[in-house]
């Protein structure tokens, strides 16, 4: 592996640890990210801190990164790959527990063609690009692609894209470049897209329930209008009655007036000494001074009894 690639991988691992971003133990990071390699290429395998790389190959099972790679913390560097390095690789906890990650199939080919495909399971609904690569020449050549042994299409430039993958796209894929050979098979796995939990939406009301609601609302409005009219009439009646009572109790009115006239005259001798009414009339029309008394009684409120007013006047 070139020093720049190794430095980049080590920097990535240290950055994830220092920033607190936890890499799931189920994810073994492979740099470069592919599952097939030519012989003598290099690869870097990275686990989370506290985990180590193990593998199962034709050379042994559950082997640590010793002899076949260079261990640096939780990173295993393989500078030169050989066909016998083909096998399953995974991360395992160094704490003595039986915790381990999912395994990844890495294939090393001594042939002339390899298939470059995602090394980790892909998300449902994503697009996946397959590339068929020949050792010589290095430029892209037309290739035929297969899934589970069946032809699925040609790639004029050596590429094929699977659109919106689903579980039905899972399987073993390989490619063939005419005149160069066939690649090993690589498995593509599809993981289910996590569902977003949301509160259940309220179903829209049916037409019948909507009509019932409108009818009920209309009835309530009519009833409220009738009650309002009755209240207005009752209040108006109460106000009129109160106004009438106040007028009867509070207003001043002239009930009656008594006029009494007293006359003071010189008594003339009469032959018979009687009191003839014609004498009174005669006396009033004379120039003698007479006094009259006018008594006016007023009524106000029932609980108030005014004293009668006496008005004296001089009548001539």
Secondary structure, DSSP 8 states (H G I E B T S, - for coil): --HHHHHHHHHHHHHHHHTT----TT--EEES--SEEETT--EEEE--TTEEEEEEETTEEEEESSSSSEEETTEEEESS--GGG-EEEEEEESSSS--B---EEEEEESSSEEEE--SS-EETT--EEEEEEESSS-S---EEEEETTEEEEEETTSEEEE-S--GGG-EEEEEEETTTEE---EEE-EE---------------HHHHHHHHHHHHHHHHHHHHHHHHHHHHHHHHHHHHHHHHHHHHS-EEEEEEEEEE--------SS----HHHHHHHHTSSS-EEEEEEEEEE-STT-----EEEEEEE-
